[in-house]
Amino acid sequence: MRYGTGLREEIIRDGVTPLIGIYDMYSASIAAQHYDGMFVSGFGFAASYYGLPDIGFIAWPDMVGFVQRLRLAFPDQHLLVDIDDGYVDVEVACHVVEQLEALGASALAATDADVLLIDGVRSVEWIRKVRGVIGSKPLLFNQIAGGLSPRLSLSELEDLGVDVAIYSTPCLFAAHTAMTEMLVRLRAEDGRLADVGDGDVGVATSIALLEANISRRHPRRAPQPLTGSRR
């Protein structure tokens, strides 16, 4: 239960809690270097795992397996998981919630709702109206590039009374852009890879990023001296 408690305590503190949308273990590895919280985006997971839009293709065992891998690699991150309506019916939803709670998802409470999601609003004024209607209940705002809602900074959201901001797709869309640019450049250079310069990602940088996922769960220990006598 410490994961849910930890996220609740974070939400009620001053300021807005940002949760970065991730779509696979690699994007999560990068996000963990910059932020303390992740949002397992259904949009991103459907795109990455199935190559399909997020319109009902996700099977709950796939999402549960992904969350298990995330929690093993990132034991201290806040982890909000998008499971839509719980996948089909009440019985399945209950089972999925139990599975994710046991794995250490941060955002599944025993009863009631910890936060209310506001999504698809077209103006700041509507955010103010929602804040006024729901009273003191924590408010979660979803920001997505190309979406209907205005793009706002964390300080602007705080002024509007928003408590949590989720960023569903910046990692996914940034990867799309970067991969497209790289492949266009590779074709233009007749298949010759560019040299790895300062700030560029190469084999060493990538391996170091991934090795951190092991050390967070299994920190390296200094060798202990042998005790006892030899015969």
DRENMARVO-724470 format. One line per 3 residues: their letters; for each residue y, x, z of C-alpha. Coordinates in steps of 0.25 Angstrom, whole numbers, plus 5000, padded with zeros to 4 digits. Layout:
! residues N
A = Y/X/Z; ...
***
This chain:
! residues 231
MRY = 5000/5000/5000; 5009/5012/5001; 5013/5011/4986
GTG = 5018/4997/4987; 5025/5000/5000; 5032/5012/4994
LRE = 5037/5005/4982; 5043/4993/4991; 5050/5003/5000
EII = 5056/5010/4988; 5061/4997/4982; 5068/4992/4994
RDG = 5076/5006/4995; 5090/5007/4989; 5090/5009/4975
VTP = 5081/5005/4963; 5067/5010/4962; 5064/5015/4948
LIG = 5049/5014/4942; 5047/5021/4929; 5038/5014/4919
IYD = 5026/5023/4915; 5015/5020/4905; 5004/5031/4907
MYS = 5001/5043/4916; 5010/5053/4909; 5022/5044/4909
ASI = 5019/5042/4924; 5018/5057/4926; 5032/5059/4920
AAQ = 5038/5047/4927; 5033/5052/4941; 5042/5065/4939
HYD = 5054/5056/4939; 5052/5043/4947; 5044/5039/4959
GMF = 5040/5025/4953; 5032/5021/4941; 5031/5007/4934
VSG = 5018/5005/4927; 5023/4998/4915; 5015/4988/4908
FGF = 5023/4990/4895; 5020/5005/4896; 5006/5004/4900
AAS = 5002/4994/4889; 5009/5003/4879; 5003/5016/4884
YYG = 4989/5011/4887; 4986/5001/4876; 4997/5004/4866
LPD = 5001/4989/4867; 5013/4981/4872; 5013/4976/4886
IGF = 5008/4961/4883; 4996/4960/4891; 4986/4971/4886
IAW = 4985/4979/4899; 4972/4978/4906; 4973/4978/4921
PDM = 4962/4989/4923; 4971/4998/4914; 4983/4996/4922
VGF = 4976/4998/4935; 4969/5011/4930; 4983/5016/4926
VQR = 4989/5014/4939; 4977/5021/4946; 4980/5033/4938
LRL = 4995/5032/4941; 4993/5031/4956; 4984/5043/4956
AFP = 4994/5052/4949; 5006/5046/4956; 5003/5043/4970
DQH = 5017/5042/4975; 5024/5034/4964; 5028/5020/4965
LLV = 5020/5012/4955; 5024/4999/4949; 5013/4993/4940
DID = 5015/4982/4929; 5004/4972/4929; 5011/4960/4923
DGY = 5004/4948/4929; 4992/4955/4934; 4984/4954/4921
VDV = 4979/4940/4918; 4976/4933/4931; 4978/4932/4946
EVA = 4964/4938/4949; 4966/4950/4940; 4981/4952/4945
CHV = 4976/4953/4960; 4965/4963/4956; 4975/4972/4948
VEQ = 4985/4971/4960; 4974/4975/4969; 4970/4987/4960
LEA = 4984/4992/4958; 4987/4991/4973; 4975/4999/4977
LGA = 4979/5009/4967; 4993/5011/4973; 5002/5003/4964
SAL = 5015/5002/4971; 5020/4988/4966; 5009/4978/4970
AAT = 5013/4970/4984; 5003/4961/4992; 5012/4949/4990
DAD = 5025/4944/4984; 5033/4953/4975; 5040/4966/4979
VLL = 5050/4966/4968; 5054/4956/4957; 5055/4961/4942
IDG = 5067/4958/4934; 5065/4960/4919; 5071/4956/4906
VRS = 5085/4953/4912; 5096/4955/4901; 5108/4958/4910
VEW = 5112/4964/4924; 5117/4951/4928; 5103/4945/4928
IRK = 5098/4956/4937; 5109/4952/4947; 5105/4937/4946
VRG = 5090/4941/4948; 5094/4950/4960; 5102/4938/4966
VIG = 5090/4928/4965; 5079/4936/4970; 5086/4941/4983
SKP = 5081/4953/4990; 5068/4955/4982; 5067/4968/4975
LLF = 5070/4968/4960; 5063/4976/4949; 5070/4978/4936
NQI = 5063/4982/4923; 5070/4992/4913; 5064/4994/4900
AGG = 5070/5000/4888; 5073/4990/4877; 5071/4978/4887
LSP = 5080/4966/4890; 5085/4971/4904; 5098/4980/4905
RLS = 5095/4995/4907; 5101/4998/4921; 5102/5011/4930
LSE = 5095/5011/4943; 5109/5010/4950; 5113/4998/4942
LED = 5099/4991/4945; 5102/4994/4960; 5115/4988/4959
LGV = 5109/4975/4953; 5099/4975/4965; 5087/4980/4957
DVA = 5076/4987/4966; 5066/4992/4956; 5068/4997/4942
IYS = 5056/4999/4933; 5057/5006/4919; 5045/5001/4911
TPC = 5046/5010/4899; 5055/5022/4898; 5043/5032/4899
LFA = 5036/5024/4888; 5047/5023/4879; 5052/5037/4881
AHT = 5038/5042/4878; 5038/5034/4865; 5051/5040/4861
AMT = 5047/5054/4864; 5034/5053/4857; 5040/5048/4845
EML = 5050/5059/4844; 5040/5069/4847; 5031/5064/4836
VRL = 5042/5063/4826; 5046/5077/4829; 5032/5082/4828
RAE = 5030/5076/4814; 5044/5082/4810; 5039/5096/4814
DGR = 5026/5095/4806; 5018/5094/4819; 5024/5106/4826
LAD = 5026/5104/4841; 5039/5108/4846; 5039/5120/4857
VGD = 5040/5115/4871; 5053/5119/4877; 5060/5117/4890
GDV = 5059/5102/4894; 5048/5099/4884; 5035/5094/4888
GVA = 5023/5103/4885; 5009/5105/4890; 5013/5111/4903
TSI = 5023/5100/4907; 5013/5089/4904; 5002/5096/4912
ALL = 5011/5098/4924; 5015/5083/4923; 5001/5078/4923
EAN = 4996/5088/4934; 5006/5082/4944; 4998/5069/4943
ISR = 4986/5077/4949; 4994/5084/4960; 5001/5071/4965
RHP = 4988/5066/4969; 4981/5079/4972; 4991/5089/4977
RRA = 4986/5103/4976; 4983/5109/4989; 4984/5124/4993
PQP = 4970/5130/4994; 4965/5131/5008; 4959/5143/5015
LTG = 4945/5144/5017; 4940/5142/5032; 4928/5147/5039
SRR = 4920/5160/5038; 4911/5165/5027; 4897/5170/5029
***
